[in-house]
Amino acid sequence: MSQEAFLRRGADILASQPFSRLLGVEIGAVAPGRVELRLALRPELQQQHGFAHGGVLSYLADNALTFAGGTAFASDALTSEYKINYLRPAVGELLIARAEAVNAGRTQAVCRCDVFAVQDGVEKLCAVAQGTIVKLSQGE
């Protein structure tokens, strides 16, 4: 599949997810086993201290992990499990989640994701995640 086809497929998947549309997530890049998701950090996505809400970071990591696994399979996929570590408060104008499949078998992939907050053009790592992604069988 071409890079343009991957981007179109990724954009179509995001457009089909009501929660992703609500948040305004965009696909920055996608390739087999890799993805970058971007989200403008608006005030309504922050908690009381002005940091990105942990649930927003967790959503980005989860979705990026599943995209990475799905593109590794070239199939629809679901998250089986994931773990996230918050490293520092996420402040800035933009959040970026970059995920990759570390290993992909026939039915499951182990993926990792780094989530960055961008402030004044500088990326700072604010969370890391790892998850197991499973290939969605036809009929599920």
C-alpha positions in Angstrom: 0.0 0.0 0.0 1.4 3.5 -0.9 2.1 6.2 1.7 -0.9 8.2 0.3 -3.2 5.1 0.6 -2.0 4.6 4.2 -2.7 8.2 5.1 -6.2 8.1 3.5 -7.0 4.8 5.3 -5.8 6.3 8.6 -7.8 9.5 8.1 -10.9 7.4 7.2 -10.5 5.3 10.4 -10.2 8.5 12.5 -13.2 10.0 10.8 -15.2 6.8 11.7 -14.4 7.2 15.4 -16.9 9.6 17.1 -14.6 10.2 20.1 -11.6 10.9 17.8 -13.7 13.4 15.9 -14.9 15.0 19.1 -11.3 15.5 20.3 -10.1 16.7 16.9 -7.3 14.2 16.4 -5.4 14.2 13.1 -3.1 11.7 11.6 0.4 13.1 11.1 2.1 10.1 9.5 1.4 6.4 9.0 3.4 3.5 7.5 3.4 -0.3 8.1 3.7 -0.8 11.9 4.1 3.0 12.6 1.8 6.0 13.2 1.9 9.5 14.4 -1.3 11.1 15.9 -1.6 14.9 16.6 -4.0 16.7 18.9 -4.2 20.5 19.5 -4.1 21.0 23.3 -7.2 23.1 23.9 -8.3 24.4 27.4 -11.2 21.9 27.5 -8.6 19.0 27.3 -6.8 20.2 30.4 -7.2 19.4 34.1 -7.4 22.0 36.9 -3.6 22.8 36.9 -3.5 23.5 33.1 -1.9 20.2 32.2 -3.3 17.9 29.5 -5.7 15.5 31.3 -4.2 12.1 31.8 -7.2 10.6 30.1 -6.4 12.5 26.9 -2.8 11.3 27.0 -4.0 7.7 27.6 -6.5 7.9 24.7 -3.8 9.1 22.4 -1.4 6.3 23.4 -4.2 3.7 23.2 -5.3 4.8 19.7 -1.7 5.1 18.4 -0.8 1.7 19.7 -3.8 0.1 18.0 -3.0 2.0 14.7 0.6 0.7 14.8 -0.6 -2.8 15.4 -3.3 -2.6 12.8 -1.0 -1.3 10.1 1.5 -4.1 11.0 -1.3 -6.6 10.3 -2.8 -4.6 7.4 -6.1 -5.4 9.2 -8.5 -4.0 11.7 -7.2 -4.4 15.2 -8.2 -3.9 18.9 -6.3 -3.2 22.0 -6.0 -6.2 24.2 -4.1 -4.4 27.0 -1.8 -1.5 27.5 0.2 0.3 30.3 1.1 3.9 30.4 3.7 5.8 32.5 3.2 9.5 32.9 6.7 11.1 33.0 5.9 14.9 33.3 3.0 17.2 33.0 2.0 17.8 29.4 1.8 21.5 28.7 1.9 23.3 25.4 0.0 23.8 22.2 0.1 20.3 20.7 0.3 16.6 21.7 2.0 14.1 19.5 1.8 10.3 19.9 4.3 8.2 18.0 3.8 4.5 18.1 5.5 1.5 16.5 5.0 -2.3 16.4 7.9 -3.8 18.2 6.9 -7.3 17.1 4.0 -8.5 15.1 2.9 -12.1 14.8 0.0 -13.7 13.0 -2.7 -12.5 15.5 -1.1 -10.1 18.0 1.5 -7.4 18.1 3.4 -5.8 20.9 3.6 -2.0 20.3 5.1 0.9 22.1 4.2 4.6 22.1 5.9 7.9 23.1 3.6 10.9 23.8 5.1 14.3 23.5 3.9 17.8 24.5 5.0 20.5 22.1 5.5 24.0 23.5 7.1 26.8 21.5 8.2 24.2 18.9 10.0 22.1 21.5 8.9 18.5 22.0 9.1 17.1 25.5 8.4 13.4 26.3 5.5 13.3 28.8 4.3 9.7 28.6 5.3 6.2 27.4 3.1 3.3 26.8 3.2 -0.3 25.7 0.4 -2.6 24.6 -0.7 -5.8 23.1 -2.8 -5.3 19.9 -4.9 -8.2 18.5 -5.9 -8.7 14.9 -9.7 -8.4 14.5 -11.0 -11.6 12.9 -13.8 -11.3 10.3 -17.2 -11.5 11.9 -16.1 -9.9 15.2 
